[in-house]
Amino acid sequence: MKRFYKLVTLGEETAEGYQLLLDNKPVRTPDKKIFFIPSRYLADLIVKEWEAQTDEIRPLTMPVCQMTMTLIDRVIPHRQALEEEMLGYIDTDLICYRTDEPERYKRAQEEKWNPFIEWFDQIFKLRLQTTTGLSSLTQHPDIHQVIAHHVATLSDNQLMAMYLATMGTGSIILALAFQMRAFPNDVILSAAFAEELLKDEIYLGHIYGSAPDQEKKYLSLQNDLQTLEHFLI
């Protein structure tokens, strides 16, 4: 789409946030809602994204704007359903399902995942079960309760960040650590892709390149986490 505006400004602060204006006309979300930005910090970032557009408007270069529209159209109206979907990962969490062979894979999982198990134990005084078997786990009811309570206390911004991190990593524990800023993003990414990164090491991915789908997923999640950090401020 061609750039059709000259001036990017913000309306006065209201209870709903800051309205984004292009040539003094309000921007709307894909669901046709008025685009109210919930904080001045996010609003300033989004203004810069729109100002940086040249002759063509490229939505992929406006990640904070895109995420904020997702927040308005997809997260806030469906918060309860998203909470329930996210909490469903407690018994199926990536980092709780292990292999006991080959030994190299076992060590990689322990190295990447155990720090998160220990962290959860230290913060919530509850121990996550892990298994190397094929049967599914049922974590202790107290674990379900403490995570559900934490999720219920999150702001809409924080909830979106944790929800999308859960979907991207396959782990509500990694997402919780991300939301609480307990580990750097690269450590969380390394845990989320522990097996894939080991395969890269075995098959000399640094020389021959990673599998295209794997590399695409890794970079996509990396970019998402970087953008979602802004919603945790």
Residue pairs with C-beta under 8 A, 6 or more apart in sequence:
1 56
1 57
2 55
2 56
2 57
3 53
3 54
3 55
3 56
3 57
4 22
4 57
5 22
5 23
5 50
6 23
7 21
7 22
7 23
7 24
8 20
8 21
8 22
8 47
8 50
8 51
9 21
9 24
9 47
10 18
10 19
10 20
10 21
10 37
10 43
10 47
11 18
11 19
11 20
11 21
11 26
13 40
14 36
16 34
16 36
16 38
17 36
17 37
17 38
17 39
17 43
18 36
18 37
18 39
18 40
18 43
19 26
19 27
19 34
19 35
19 36
19 37
20 26
20 27
20 35
20 37
20 43
20 46
20 47
20 50
21 27
22 50
26 34
26 35
27 35
28 34
28 35
29 35
29 69
29 72
29 73
30 69
30 73
31 72
31 73
33 72
33 73
35 68
35 69
35 72
36 72
37 43
37 46
37 68
38 68
38 71
38 156
38 157
39 157
39 233
41 230
41 233
42 64
42 68
42 230
42 231
45 64
45 230
46 62
46 64
46 65
46 68
49 61
49 62
49 63
49 64
49 65
50 62
50 65
52 61
53 61
53 62
59 65
59 66
60 66
63 223
63 227
64 227
64 230
67 160
67 227
67 228
67 230
67 231
70 160
71 156
71 157
71 160
71 231
75 82
75 156
75 159
75 160
75 163
76 156
79 156
79 159
82 159
82 163
83 148
83 151
83 152
83 159
83 163
85 163
86 151
86 162
86 163
86 166
86 172
86 175
87 144
87 147
87 148
87 151
87 172
89 166
89 170
89 171
89 172
90 139
90 143
90 144
90 147
90 172
91 136
91 137
91 138
91 139
92 136
92 137
93 128
93 170
93 171
93 172
93 173
94 113
94 169
94 170
94 171
94 174
94 192
95 109
95 113
95 116
95 117
95 130
95 171
95 173
95 174
95 191
96 128
96 129
96 130
96 131
96 137
96 139
96 173
97 130
97 131
97 137
98 106
98 109
98 110
98 113
98 130
98 131
98 132
99 105
99 106
99 109
99 132
100 106
100 132
104 198
104 202
105 195
105 198
108 194
108 195
108 197
108 198
109 194
109 195
112 190
112 191
112 194
113 191
113 194
115 183
115 187
116 173
116 174
116 177
116 183
116 191
117 127
117 128
117 130
117 173
119 177
119 182
119 183
120 126
120 128
120 173
120 176
120 177
121 127
121 128
123 180
123 182
124 143
124 146
126 140
126 142
126 143
126 146
128 139
128 143
128 173
129 137
129 139
129 140
130 137
131 137
147 172
147 176
150 176
151 159
151 162
154 162
154 179
157 231
157 232
158 179
158 231
158 232
160 228
160 231
161 178
161 179
161 228
161 229
161 231
161 232
162 172
162 175
162 176
162 178
162 179
163 175
164 224
164 228
165 174
165 175
165 178
165 179
165 188
165 224
165 225
165 228
166 172
166 174
166 175
168 192
168 220
168 221
168 224
168 225
169 175
169 188
169 191
169 192
169 221
170 192
171 191
171 192
174 188
174 191
174 192
177 183
177 188
178 185
178 188
178 225
178 228
179 232
181 232
185 222
185 225
185 226
185 229
188 225
189 218
189 221
189 222
189 225
190 197
192 221
193 214
193 217
193 218
196 210
196 211
196 214
196 218
199 205
200 206
200 210
200 214
205 211
209 215
210 218
